[in-house]
Amino acid sequence: MIAKIMMLLVFFAITIGVGLYCRKNATNVGDFVLGGRNVGPWMSAFSFGTAYFSAVVFVGYAGQFGWNFGMSVTWIGIGNALVGSLLAWVVLGRRTRIMTKHLEASTMPDFFAKRYDSQLLKVAVSAVIFLFLIPYSASVYKGLSELFAMAFGVDITYCIIVMAVLTAFYIILGGYIAEAMNDLIQGVIMLVGIVAVVVVVINSQGGLMAAAEKLSQVPCESNPALEGAYVSFLGPDPLLLLSVFILTSLGTWGLPQMVHKFYSIRNEKAIRIGTVISTVFAAIIAGGSYFLGSFGRLFYQPEADGRVVYDSIIPTMLEKALPDLLIGLVIIMVLAASMSTLAALVMASSSTFTLDFLKGTLARNMKEKTSMLLIKGFCAVFVLLSVIIALNPNSLITSLMSLSWGVLAGSFLGPFLYGLFWKRANKWGLWACIITAVGINMSNLMWAWTAPLKAGALAIVLSLVVAPLVSLLTPRLPGDFVEGAFYCFEEKVEVVIEQKALLVEEESEK
């Protein structure tokens, strides 16, 4: 216990130290929110990856879907690496950086307002982001608290409160640079931790082949006649597996806290390097987490009434398989993952609500100093609301995340993607996607007509269809306005070659 506490204290000290160190680099809104658009490839890539993966994936998703799908759940991790990271960087990275700088957009609502020529959209989008990032943030708190309760025997209420205070502290102090720098440190911890945990847990079952053999003998609950379902290629429920794949992989393309990473990256070279780093990071973290979760049935036993508490599967596995010192490392790893995700959520929501909602409605002439104070204030408000939801004992981690990702990615994926590449895309397509995504997910929340993750996946897929369809059926944006927005991709750059080099070439030709 002393060793675990010492590890926590060292981690807390480093985190706070980074916030204090970066304080001098967050003196204005641009630096606080975007890091001056000068963040290098390593910090950008790790910031993207650590915002992507948190206790929600490691505890909630790996536990629940590892239990439901067995080893086929690893496909989700592969999808997160190839679609959620690699393709996201390749397709969105460069064009997002260029167009947001050209339009002088610092947030997703600001981008939509300037790309689609609608200030009303800025207000609506900012409200949607603020409201629906809260349940995702709550799911992160809840996932981490389960591990803390297992490792320290502390009431989850205290775990959630301590984590909330620490996250708010370093974000309010240092802004985006503090977030990115801590993400790099926390990302390294995550890589070391997940590799160590997977190796130890598998070895506790006699190695990979022995663990797979034991899992193959577990009868399938949904279809008892299907032998070896939990070690099969697509598992016992391929359709549900596909839904999770879409939600967690394609969903990142429309999440404001994820695409925001492309706004701040330094240059094109940094994007190329960041693409590789981010993909490798995602493959190790997501692949390792889901692969680990696939063996949950070898460690966890359902409750006496047959009920499975999904959020307790991974903590139970770790408690049975790991020595105390390694449990301490896991706590630090998941704490690092969760705090970096929370930092991204807090930054995205507070900056959006201040710069896009308040400044677009109630305080149009807001001064720079006032904006900074309000952003920091709403950081605290966002954290508080998330904590209140997380303390609800009936909140399931995966349901909270599915609701958040389903609404946000379903609302913004299509309009953001087409807005970068297609001149015909317009504001009516965005309005239609918002109405569709909110309608699907909120109706499912009230009447439970399908699983939350299926509703979220459906909204994301429909976003890619609704946005272009409605754009084609509604009036075009003014031609001059659209050409102005896309001019950044057609602008010619003059290259100057040193005269000395030319003279050498001419002499060699003679």
DABELHU-V168436 format. One line per field, one symbol per residue. ss: DSSP state (H for helix, E for strand, C for the rest). phi: phi as a letter, one per 40 degrees, with the letter a starting at -180 (. if undefined). psi: psi as a letter, one per 40 degrees, with the letter a starting at -180 (. if undefined). A space follows every 50 residues. Layout:
# DABELHU-V168436
ss=???
phi=???
psi=???
This chain:
# DABELHU-V168436
ss=CHHHHHHHHHHHHHHHHHHHHHHHHCCCHHHHHHHHHCECHHHHHHHHHH HHCCHHHHHHHHHHHHHHHHHHHHHHHHHHHHHHHHHHHHHHHHHHHHHH HHCCCCCHHHHHHHHHCCHHHHHHHHHHHHHHHHHHHHHHHHHHHHHHHH HHCCCHHHHHHHHHHHHHHHHHHHHHHHHHHHHHHHHHHHHHHHHHHHHH HHHCCCCHHHHHHHHHCCCCCCCCCCCCHHHCCCCCCHHHHHHHHHHHHH HHHHCHHHHHHHHHECCHHHHHHHHHHHHHHHHHHHHHHHHHHCCHHHCC CCCCCCCCCHHHHHHHHHHHHCCHHHHHHHHHHHHHHHHHHHHHHHHHHH HHHHHHHHHHHCCCCCCHHHHHHHHHHHHHHHHHHHHHHHCCCCCCHHHH HHHHHHHHHHHHHHHHHHHHHCCCCCHHHHHHHHHHHHHHHHHHHHHCCC CHHHHHHHHHHHHHHHHHHHHHHCCCCCHHHHHHHHHHHCCCCCCCCCHH HHHHHHHHHC
phi=.cccccccccccccccccccccdccbcbcccccbggfbcccccccccccc ccbaccccccccccccccbgccccdccccdccccbdccccccdccccccc cccfbbbccccccccbfacccdccccccccccccccdcccdccccccccc cbgbdcdccccccccccccccccbgccccccccccccccccccccccdcc ccccbghcccccccccccccccadcccgccbccbgcadccccccdcccbc dccbcccccdcccbccacccccccccccccdcccccdcccccccbdccbb bdcdcgcbcdcbccdcdcccbbcdcccdcccccccccccccccccccccc cccccbccccbcbcbccdccdcccdcccdccccccccdccccccccdccc cccccccccccbddccccccbbcccbccccdcccccccccccccccbfca cdccccccccccdcccdccccccbdccddccccccccccbccbcbbbccd cccccccccc
psi=dddddddddddddddddddddedeefeidddddefeffhidddddddddd ddhadddddcddddddddeaeeedddddddddddcdddddddcddddddd ddefheiddddddddefhdddddddddddddedddddddddddddddddd defihddddddddddddddddddeaddddddddddddddddddddddddd dddeeeidddddddddehihddgdehifdeeideaegddddddddddedd dddehdeddddddeidaddddddddddddddddddddddddddeedeedh hiideeihgdeedddddddddiiddddddddddddddddddddddddddd ddddddcddecdgdfhidddddddddddddddddddddddeheehhdddd dddddddddddedddddddddhdehiddddddddddddddddddddefei iddddddddddddeddddddddeiiiihdddddddeddeehhhhhhhhdd ddddddddd.
